[in-house]
């Protein structure tokens, strides 16, 4: 599954990283992005790019709990805005439902649901889309720190607090750091990723609940979800249009816009919202087609023709961008070994 985060959420976290000692310009360079790329409101960035940035920031600042700090500082700074939406809910269970529906507008990395154990324990469980929990640890830390902060503030109205946070990878040597930052009991090396609440916190209505404001907020959030879906549909259509143009041997932004039924200005506007230029997108699709055709056993000259390159030299230049080597060097590394003929 493709995991992404929004431009707005990424930009807010880059500002926090800068305050923690990792310059925003370093982050953008690492992710091969620029400020213009982050401008479109519905644009998305791969979580893996963001993770690379966080790992570098952790090393640069010698701060192994940087993920927790990002989650805490983001939620503290944004609760009066985006976080306040959850305070309009009826109770914590409805908050969890809202969280699962709309969290993807910020970061799409997993699912949230309420779970009550046989012994009566109440948990908000996070099921990540990723399976390598060690590799994506910083992402889990960011999300869980944000959850703990949000639910603590919401449950305070009932006179209760978060009971505990349960994480699958925390070692005993790190226990104190996690407790100090999350300000709650932490369960180590569990099979679950969750936040636990008391019976009282779950049974009480939120003192800040507001059905009218919640309804208005949901309309606005549903509209944003719709815009994101529209953006996803545009990207799928763009891929298909570029592939179709390549097959005809005529590839340009104008040709692709015509195939999508868009005017040049509308096409440029929609393309800008994806955060990726036409040439990088075309190059990426050509590389994908090259791999497909090569696996079919096509010769390089046949593939160059199929990719609508004007000449072999143009494809050779592209090949160097894709694989950081010449076609000859690539063939030497990827040709099957010769076997002796049996007699």
Number of C-alpha atoms within 10 A of each C-alpha: 7 10 16 21 23 22 23 18 15 19 16 15 20 23 16 20 23 15 11 16 12 21 15 18 13 15 23 19 11 15 16 10 16 13 12 10 19 22 16 19 15 22 21 27 21 15 20 16 17 20 18 13 20 23 15 15 23 19 12 11 13 10 13 15 16 21 24 23 21 26 24 23 18 20 22 14 13 12 18 11 9 12 15 16 22 26 24 22 25 18 21 23 18 14 23 21 18 17 17 16 16 16 17 18 20 16 21 21 21 16 17 18 17 18 15 12 8 7 6 10 13 21 24 23 19 21 15 17 13 14 9 9 13 12 11 15 16 22 23 24 21 22 21 24 24 24 22 25 20 21 22 20 14 25 24 14 15 15 9 18 20 23 18 20 26 21 21 17 16 17 12 11 8 13 14 13 14 21 15 11 13 23 17 17 17 19 22 17 14 12 10 15 20 26 24 23 22 17 12 13 24 18 12 16 16 22 16 15 16 15 12 10 14 18 14 12 17 16 12 12 16 15 12 16 17 12 14 19 13 14 19 16 12 18 16 11 15 22 17 16 19 24 19 16 19 22 14 11 15 14 19 15 16 14 16 25 19 14 16 16 11 14 12 14 10 12 19 16 12 17 19 18 19 21 21 14 13 17 11 10 15 19 16 14 18 25 17 12 17 19 12 13 18 13 9 9 10 14 10 16 12 13 21 21 16 18 25 17 19 11 11 15 11 11 21 18 14 17 19 13 13 15 12 12 14 16 16 10 11 14 11 11 10 9 8 8 8 6 6 6 5 4 3
